[in-house]
Amino acid sequence: MTGGQMTDTASEKIVLITGASSGIGEATARTLVEAGHRVVVTARREERLAALAEELGHDKVLAIAADATDYDQMADVVARAVAHYGHLDVAFANAGTGISQPGTEQGDPEEWKRVIDININALLWTAHATLPHLRARQGHFILTSSVAGRDTHAGSIYSSSKWFAYGFGQNLALEMAEWQGRCTTITPGMVNTPFFDQPKPDKLHPQDVADAVLYAISAAPRANIREVHLMPTR
């Protein structure tokens, strides 16, 4: 499957994407709009979101600048999204960040706070704010974990935060199954995004993860794509 090609159903979905101003989030917004969906894009960089909405069309994109680590701001984004479109079908909790100083003993506790806020708390806030609306539609929650959340890395706080995301996704899938909701955890390997100081052209591209999101939400309602694990070919 390539970007913009749906696999099963052509029904339009309303999709909330966090961390949508660049990288995976931006690529996913483009891919879903091309596939016929409408999106709500949110991130802290208002100018990037506005440019994306202008490019893709304000009839297809609602841009709301917010900090996903602030629960009140996240709840406001969800409320405005539902007021604008009438409902919410999918939430893609994609916002995330890494660590520049690896390890525990030599690590930076202030940096850890930021990582926990974005990789863990923002994920929880997004889930809590969107689940009542997703339940009403038997909707879909998607989150970005990492291959680092499935393997051990010496002293890695980043890996630990992605272990939380991975475990949360598995547990949330069981909770949502009680009302026929779907939950997908995406665990990519290294992706060539602004996350890194140097380009990684031989690794995964944001489009690869965007395609995985489209694949998951396009599956027949009877099929819950519980996990998509992507690794670079090389």
Disulfide bonds with the S-S distance in Angstrom:
none
